[in-house]
Amino acid sequence: MSFARLIAPIFVLLLSLAATGRLVAQESSEQTANAAADNTADSSTDASNGDTEQGADSSIAPQPASPGQPDLDEATRLKLTATDGREIGRVIDLLNSAIKKGLDKENEAFAKQMLASTYMERGAAVGAIALEQAVAQPSRTAGWTQLRAIALADLRKAVELDPAEYDGWIMIGQLNLLPQGDLEAAENAFTQVIDGKEVDDELRAKAHIRRAVMRDDQAAKLADLTGAVEADPDNVEYRLLRARQHFATEAYKESLADVDEALQMVPDNYATHELRGLVLLALDRAEDALAAFDQATELNAKAVTPYLRRAELYGRLGDMQRGIDQASKAIELNNDSPLGYLLRSDLYLRNNQAEKALADADKALESTPGLVQAYWMKARVFDELGRTADAMDQLQELADGLPPQVELNLQIAIYALQLEMPRRAIAALDRAINVDPENAMLYRFRGDSNLNIGQHRAAIDNYEKALELDPEDSGLLNNFAWTLATSPDAEVRDGKRALELATEACELTDYNTAHILSTLAAAYAEAGDFETAKKWAQKAVDLNDEDNGPQIAEELASYERGQPVRESQMLDSGERDDAESLADNSDSKPSDELEKTQSSTPAPRRSIDF
């Protein structure tokens, strides 16, 4: 690539100032050369009258004081008229040659300064193009990668020759912040500017801002943003960046102070008023937040986001209709944005207008196909409408198009358990556990699913893992104890441990949860203490649990007969003739052995303790 279109004549002022020095240096050099010639002539005359050895020495040619001087002079001359990359490259070659050949101390310093400046100018010109044309995947764009490498090579040489080339350090940092750059080199470059002496305040502030972008540590990020504000206190953008950082770390009072300072500097910026509203909302100053959002709209009536902010705020305040009205105005201003439809869909749903909520969720998907939040919204609406199977299928459609995600597969599993399809729940939980193997809830729910199809050994294994990760989950303790106390498999039952776990669960719930008390009763019955089992079962019955009361009463009757309770396998609805085939809804088809049912009696619903 020719640099003729990129680089105008450079350093004209510098070289104009330097030219006078060069002429003086040249005159001094000529005077030195003349004096040397006179001395040589005198020596030659003396030698002609002296001995032969002295005459032989006078035949050696004198060495010039600065062998590189001609190259330096030519570089200086060419620099004044250079207009393209080739000529700039020639200047660099001449300067390197002059330094290598040798110059006196003063001229060497001058040559190095000119060389650093020339590298800087060329590197900055190429670097500016690389920054402007930055690509997301440098490995697929060899030309751009080479462009950045050329710029960095020149800039590194410039700062090596003159560490005070702070603009060069800034650009080195910026180029390395781009994809596949050297982040360590970028941080070092910005630090050179921040720690440099006699650095321009605006440049130091810029270095702080660039380094702040790189920081993962929130305290270090804040320190750099503060450094930028202190170095350039009149820059409103730096103050707003710090305000947003305070907001992100929930330092809301500090955030508000920065926002108010920014508004004193630039009072008519609608986006700053909007930010102020968000901060006030976080401080539970709802009325003040509304006033801030209103001010933002007064300053820019066509801005969509203040309407969305007010819609969300009215939703928080429980005024769904006013929230819907604000979301509708946002949609009028921009009917292609999915955010207004999603927000209004949520408000409609909370306002008991599920059908309208569903229509808005569909519009959000029409506006942005594949929008994850819209799938979630539709699932919520379907669930509210009692269409749990549709809700599960909606999320399954989303899951099929995404890498495995914990929250998504967990919700699919919950819907599956509600639909009495524990095998499908297990498939979803398997995917979630592969992503997050240290999540206690996932193991607990998979244990619940195993329990509900009679896989008691698998349930125990999952509960054990969950208990390691979360030993104070009362629901987990309850279900684990229930399985140990009621499993039909004698090798699984363990009355002593069931009693320990059930007691812990009761203590965590203050002995005030019916189905957990009934689990304690089952543990005592398994241990052979039916009198105590009857006592706790009666206490559970007395709590009048509408969902589990009838079943607990049956358990009490069993203890009165001197019989312990035994858990039974439920029939997975996925195996029924009127249900969707499991093979059509999971990653792999279960074996025939797993598909067989041993009993059609459902497991106690209370064992799934959401």
ABEGO torsion letter per residue (X at the ends): XBAAAABBBBGAAAAAAAAAAAAAAAAAAAAAAAAAAAAAAAAAAAAAABBAAAAAAAABBBBBABAAAAAAAAAAAAAAABABAAAAAAAAAAAAAAAAAEBBAAAAAAAAAAAAAAAAAAAAAAAAAAAAABBABAAABAAAAAAAAAAAAAAAAAAAABAABAAAAAAAAAAAABBGBBAAAAAAAAAAAAABBGBBAAAAAAAAAAAAAABABAAAAAAAAAAAAAABAABAAAAAAAAAAAAAAGBAAAAAAAAAAAAAABAABAAAAAAAAAAAAAAGBAAAAAAAAAAAAAABAABAAAAAAAAAAAAAAGBAAAAAAAAAAAAAABAABAAAAAAAAAAAAAAGBAAAAAAAAAAAAAABBGBAAAAAAAAAAAAAAGBAAAAAAAAAAAAAABBBBAAAAAAAAAAAAAAGBAAAAAAAAAAAAAABAABAAAAAAAAAAAAAAGBAAAAAAAAAAAAAABAABAAAAAAAAAAAAABABAAABBAAAAAAAAAAAAAAAGGABAAAAAAAAAAAAAAGBAAAAAAAAAAAAAAGBAAAAAAAAAAAAAAAAGBBBBBBBBBBAAABAABBBAAAABABBBBAAAABBABABBBBAAABBX
